[in-house]
Structures are given as structure tokens and as C-alpha cells.
Amino acid sequence: MKLHTPDGNELMEVLHLEREGDQLVVRGTIMGTMPTKAVIRPENLRAAFSLLSLRLLFDIVCLLMTRRGKE
């Protein structure tokens, strides 16, 4: 999965998600070259879910079903 800035530049590529103990570990590269490892703790994951609303969940499902014409 790639994350981009609003102007289309690649910010981060997530290469792998895994669980290590009571944490979720995100491995990837930043700016296309710098390897990184980010840790998401349970309290941060709960905070992320609190940002979701029913409308946003519906929008996410709709986005998953859309096709992108140009990359």
C-alpha cells in the first residue's frame, strides 16, 4: 500500500504488517528509499477506530469498489 501527499508524491510504502506481542508493527519505506518500522500500540489503535464514523465506513467501502483510471 502506498501513501501519497496531496500533490501526488509518494510519502510511504507499507510493505508488511505484523503483530509483535501486544503491538502492530508496520514495515515499509519512506520517500521511496528510507526503510522504517513503526509501532502501533493498542491505545493508539483504539484511538484510530474512534476516528471512524458510519458515514466514513460507508465511504471506505465505496472507495474499495471504485476503479482508478490513471496511476
C-alpha positions in Angstrom: 0.0 0.0 0.0 1.3 3.4 -0.9 0.6 6.7 0.9 0.9 9.9 -1.1 0.9 13.6 -0.4 -2.0 15.7 -1.7 0.2 16.7 -4.7 0.8 13.1 -5.7 4.4 12.5 -4.3 5.0 9.1 -2.7 5.3 9.6 1.1 5.4 6.0 2.3 5.0 2.5 1.0 3.7 0.0 3.6 5.3 -3.4 2.8 4.3 -5.5 5.8 2.0 -5.5 8.8 2.6 -7.9 11.6 1.8 -8.4 15.3 4.7 -8.5 17.8 3.4 -9.1 21.3 0.8 -6.5 22.1 1.7 -4.2 19.2 1.1 -3.9 15.5 4.3 -3.3 13.5 4.2 -1.5 10.2 7.3 -2.0 8.0 7.9 -0.1 4.8 9.9 2.7 3.2 9.6 6.5 3.5 10.2 8.7 0.4 11.0 5.5 -1.6 14.3 4.8 0.0 14.5 5.0 3.8 13.4 1.8 5.5 11.2 2.3 8.5 9.5 0.4 11.3 6.5 2.0 13.0 4.8 0.5 16.1 1.1 0.9 16.8 0.2 0.3 20.4 -3.3 -0.9 21.5 -4.3 2.5 22.9 -3.3 4.2 19.5 -5.3 1.5 17.6 -8.3 2.2 19.7 -7.9 5.9 19.1 -7.8 5.3 15.3 -11.1 3.4 15.4 -12.7 6.2 17.4 -12.0 8.4 14.3 -14.3 6.2 12.2 -17.9 7.2 11.7 -20.7 5.2 10.0 -20.5 7.6 7.0 -16.7 7.2 6.7 -17.0 3.4 6.9 -19.6 3.6 4.0 -17.3 5.9 2.0 -14.4 3.5 2.6 -16.4 0.6 1.2 -17.4 2.7 -1.8 -13.8 3.6 -2.4 -12.8 -0.1 -2.4 -15.3 -0.7 -5.2 -14.1 2.2 -7.5 -11.6 1.7 -10.2 -8.9 4.2 -10.7 -8.3 5.2 -14.4 -4.7 6.6 -14.2 -1.9 5.9 -11.7 
